[in-house]
Amino acid sequence: MMTGFGGAIWMLFLWIAVIGGGIWLLATIFPRNSTTSHSDISPTSDPLSILKQRYARGELSKEEFETIRHELKQA
């Protein structure tokens, strides 16, 4: 029989692989969303309120805001 230190090393590698595979599987099944979500905007929000929120967050300049607001009011 081949028992001793060599067998223990392979068993250690096996358990590291099993645990690593389990972590990878869980990360694949349940991914974390790393993108920024704008949860304050609901799907039923009207375009003008979305525009105001984007302007308040600093995503739009005053000129962009005025141009888009003018276009929305004409539509």
Secondary structure, DSSP 8 states (H G I E B T S, - for coil): ---SHHHHHHHHHHHHHHHHHHHHHHHHHS----S---TTS-TT--HHHHHHHHHHTTSS-HHHHHHHHHHHHH-
